[in-house]
Amino acid sequence: MTSSYSIEALDKSKHNLKAFDCGKTGMNDFLSRFALKHARLGLSSTWVLASKQPGKMREVIGYYTLASSTVTKSGIPTNQSLPYYPIPVVLLARLAVEQKYQNKGLGAKILVSALRHTVKLTNRGLPAYGLVLDVLDNDALKFYQSFDFFEPFTDNPMRLFAGMDSIRQL
Ligand SMILES: CC(C)(COP(=O)(O)OP(=O)(O)OC[C@H]1O[C@@H](n2cnc3c(N)ncnc32)[C@H](O)[C@@H]1OP(=O)(O)O)[C@@H](O)C(=O)NCCC(=O)NCCS
């Protein structure tokens, strides 16, 4: 299966964005209406797992969106001493898999790609103490809980944190 798909930068001339349906309207709309616009504005970057179909618009199997953000030290599940000013983090703003491809391990594959991408960004100089994401609902929470490197914020169980040390070990 992996040889039939590849992770690529979102490109509306190659990827069929309108056909994507992960079962969550907001996630579908973001991909088809806002992802490219937000990339142009420098707000976020979106990458897709796309089928390799030569000569036609390629099906989007799933996608992830990264952005920069800051968090305050209170709530971060860490024993390290941190300053009181805003702490830079990479935000995993969105991650979704087309409905017909769910429960086949592709969400995990896309998540690992997003985390490796985060490591590359920090290796190139982007400061980030870790990666943060806001969980959409309880199903998504179960998905993220199946990976042992995420910990909930101490003041918000639907906000998860992964430290750069854990991510670098992937
Ligand atoms: C959440 C989502 C990305 C998961 O993608 P997926 O391809 O179905 O997930 P995978 O098949 O890679 O599953 C990886 C692990 O998560 C577990 N998992 C996934 N969804 C689960 C659920 N609803 N309940 C319990 N476990 C779940 C799988 O069992 C698997 O665990 P295992 O490795 O121990 O077997 C996908 O369901 C989706 O796109 N949902 C709609 C959009 C969304 O909610 N995105 C998250 C926003 S925060």
The ligand as a Gaussian input file, in Angstrom:
#p B3LYP/6-31G(d) Opt

LIG

0 1
 C       -8.780000      10.131000      13.735000
 C       -8.321000       9.589000      12.364000
 C       -7.282000      10.529000      11.777000
 C       -7.693000       8.191000      12.582000
 O       -7.194000       7.743000      11.336000
 P       -7.184000       6.176000      10.976000
 O       -6.453000       6.009000       9.701000
 O       -8.562000       5.647000      11.044000
 O       -6.337000       5.603000      12.213000
 P       -5.358000       4.331000      12.182000
 O       -6.005000       3.234000      11.414000
 O       -3.996000       4.764000      11.733000
 O       -5.330000       3.955000      13.726000
 C       -4.168000       4.096000      14.519000
 C       -4.487000       3.599000      15.912000
 O       -5.536000       4.409000      16.475000
 C       -6.613000       3.571000      16.885000
 N       -7.876000       4.277000      16.619000
 C       -8.184000       5.054000      15.559000
 N       -9.439000       5.536000      15.675000
 C       -9.920000       5.006000      16.839000
 C      -11.176000       5.094000      17.515000
 N      -12.193000       5.834000      17.041000
 N      -11.316000       4.432000      18.685000
 C      -10.317000       3.690000      19.214000
 N       -9.099000       3.566000      18.607000
 C       -8.923000       4.219000      17.442000
 C       -6.492000       2.345000      16.003000
 O       -7.144000       1.229000      16.593000
 C       -5.015000       2.165000      15.914000
 O       -4.524000       1.576000      17.113000
 P       -3.555000       0.289000      17.061000
 O       -2.325000       0.733000      16.315000
 O       -3.299000      -0.009000      18.499000
 O       -4.315000      -0.741000      16.315000
 C       -9.535000       9.404000      11.393000
 O      -10.513000       8.598000      12.015000
 C      -10.158000      10.714000      10.957000
 O       -9.725000      11.320000       9.992000
 N      -11.219000      11.151000      11.671000
 C      -11.927000      12.364000      11.277000
 C      -11.085000      13.609000      11.470000
 C      -10.519000      13.720000      12.892000
 O      -11.220000      13.498000      13.870000
 N       -9.212000      14.115000      12.985000
 C       -8.526000      14.317000      14.251000
 C       -8.629000      15.753000      14.615000
 S       -7.937000      16.117000      16.217000

